[in-house]
Amino acid sequence: MNSTPDTLPDIEVQALQAILAARSFAHYWRKVAPKVAGLTHEKVGETLQRLDEGTIFAQRDESLWPKMEQALVDDLNARREGYGSYALVNDTSFDDLWDQELDDKRWLMECWKAFKADRQVLIDRRRAAKLAAFFSG
C-alpha cells in the first residue's frame, strides 16, 4: 500500500469495507460449507453469525481463522490438486475453471482473502494510531 497520511481512507470507510467483506465471506461460506477439522458446524455457524452482525474482532473467533483458512485450502485441493495452495497466495478472480463447484470454492477463497486483508488494515491502522500517540504525547 503506497498511501501517505493525506491519502489514507477514513478509518470508518476501511471499517465498512471490512464489515462488508466479512458478510460476503459468511454468505459464500454457507453456500460452499467446507468442513473444518476440529470444529462443529454450530461453532462455525456462530462465527458466521457474528460476521453477519459486523463483529469482526471477537476474541473467541481468533483461533478459528487459521482453521477455516486451512479448510478452504484443503477443500480446493481436494477438488483440484494443488489449486487451494495456489489460490491462497494468488489472485484467481479471472481463472476460467469450467467447473461450477470449483469456481464457487475459488470465489469463497477470494472472499476470505479480501476479508482477511481488510481486517488486517484495521489492525494496522489501530497500531499506527497508538504508535503515533506514543510519539506525540
C-alpha positions as CSV (number, residue, x, y, z in Angstrom):
1,M,0.0,0.0,0.0
2,N,1.6,3.3,-1.1
3,S,-0.6,5.6,0.9
4,T,0.6,8.7,2.6
5,P,-1.2,10.2,5.6
6,D,-3.0,12.6,3.3
7,T,-4.3,9.8,1.1
8,L,-5.3,7.2,3.7
9,P,-9.1,6.4,3.6
10,D,-11.1,7.4,6.7
11,I,-11.0,4.7,9.3
12,E,-14.8,4.4,9.0
13,V,-14.5,3.7,5.3
14,Q,-12.0,1.0,6.0
15,A,-14.1,-0.5,8.8
16,L,-17.2,-0.5,6.5
17,Q,-15.1,-2.3,3.8
18,A,-14.1,-4.9,6.3
19,I,-17.6,-5.4,7.6
20,L,-18.9,-5.8,4.0
21,A,-16.1,-8.3,3.2
22,A,-17.0,-10.2,6.4
23,R,-20.6,-10.5,5.3
24,S,-19.7,-11.6,1.8
25,F,-17.3,-14.2,3.3
26,A,-20.0,-15.5,5.6
27,H,-22.6,-15.7,2.8
28,Y,-20.3,-17.7,0.5
29,W,-19.1,-19.9,3.3
30,R,-22.6,-21.0,3.9
31,K,-23.0,-21.7,0.2
32,V,-19.9,-23.9,-0.1
33,A,-19.9,-25.2,3.5
34,P,-16.4,-26.7,3.8
35,K,-15.8,-28.9,6.7
36,V,-13.4,-27.5,9.4
37,A,-11.3,-30.1,11.2
38,G,-11.9,-30.0,14.9
39,L,-14.9,-27.6,14.8
40,T,-18.6,-28.3,14.8
41,H,-21.0,-26.9,12.3
42,E,-22.6,-25.0,15.2
43,K,-19.3,-23.3,16.2
44,V,-18.6,-22.2,12.7
45,G,-22.2,-21.0,12.4
46,E,-21.8,-18.8,15.5
47,T,-18.8,-17.2,13.9
48,L,-20.6,-16.6,10.7
49,Q,-23.5,-15.0,12.6
50,R,-21.1,-12.6,14.3
51,L,-19.6,-11.7,10.9
52,D,-23.1,-11.1,9.6
53,E,-23.6,-8.7,12.5
54,G,-20.4,-6.8,11.7
55,T,-18.5,-8.3,14.7
56,I,-15.1,-9.0,13.1
57,F,-12.9,-8.8,16.2
58,A,-14.5,-11.3,18.6
59,Q,-11.7,-12.9,20.7
60,R,-13.4,-16.3,20.6
61,D,-13.0,-16.3,16.8
62,E,-9.3,-15.6,16.6
63,S,-8.3,-19.3,16.9
64,L,-10.8,-20.3,14.2
65,W,-9.4,-18.1,11.4
66,P,-6.3,-20.4,10.7
67,K,-8.6,-23.5,10.8
68,M,-11.1,-22.0,8.5
69,E,-8.3,-20.9,6.1
70,Q,-6.8,-24.4,6.1
71,A,-10.3,-25.9,5.5
72,L,-10.6,-23.7,2.4
73,V,-7.2,-24.7,1.1
74,D,-7.9,-28.4,1.7
75,D,-11.4,-28.2,0.1
76,L,-10.0,-26.6,-3.1
77,N,-7.0,-29.0,-3.1
78,A,-9.4,-32.0,-2.9
79,R,-11.4,-30.7,-5.9
80,R,-8.3,-29.9,-8.0
81,E,-4.8,-31.0,-6.8
82,G,-2.8,-28.0,-5.6
83,Y,-5.3,-25.4,-6.5
84,G,-6.1,-24.5,-2.9
85,S,-2.5,-23.8,-2.1
86,Y,-2.2,-21.8,-5.3
87,A,-5.4,-19.8,-4.7
88,L,-4.3,-18.9,-1.2
89,V,-1.4,-16.8,-2.5
90,N,-2.6,-15.8,-6.0
91,D,-5.4,-13.7,-7.4
92,T,-7.8,-16.3,-9.0
93,S,-10.5,-13.8,-9.9
94,F,-10.0,-14.4,-13.6
95,D,-9.4,-18.1,-13.7
96,D,-11.5,-20.0,-16.1
97,L,-12.2,-23.2,-14.3
98,W,-15.0,-24.8,-16.3
99,D,-16.2,-26.4,-13.1
100,Q,-19.0,-24.7,-11.2
101,E,-18.3,-26.3,-7.8
102,L,-14.6,-25.4,-8.0
103,D,-15.5,-21.9,-9.1
104,D,-17.8,-21.5,-6.0
105,K,-14.9,-22.7,-3.8
106,R,-12.5,-20.4,-5.6
107,W,-14.8,-17.4,-5.0
108,L,-15.0,-18.3,-1.3
109,M,-11.2,-18.2,-1.2
110,E,-11.2,-14.7,-2.8
111,C,-13.8,-13.6,-0.2
112,W,-11.7,-15.0,2.6
113,K,-8.6,-13.1,1.3
114,A,-10.5,-9.9,1.0
115,F,-11.9,-10.2,4.5
116,K,-8.5,-11.1,5.9
117,A,-6.8,-8.2,4.2
118,D,-9.4,-5.6,5.1
119,R,-9.4,-6.8,8.7
120,Q,-5.6,-6.6,8.9
121,V,-5.7,-3.0,7.6
122,L,-7.9,-2.0,10.6
123,I,-5.5,-3.8,12.9
124,D,-2.6,-1.9,11.4
125,R,-4.4,1.4,11.5
126,R,-5.1,1.0,15.2
127,R,-1.4,0.1,15.9
128,A,-0.3,3.1,13.9
129,A,-2.6,5.4,15.8
130,K,-1.2,4.0,19.2
131,L,2.4,4.4,18.0
132,A,1.7,7.9,16.8
133,A,0.1,8.8,20.1
134,F,3.1,7.5,21.9
135,F,5.5,9.8,20.0
136,S,3.3,12.8,20.1
137,G,2.4,12.6,23.8
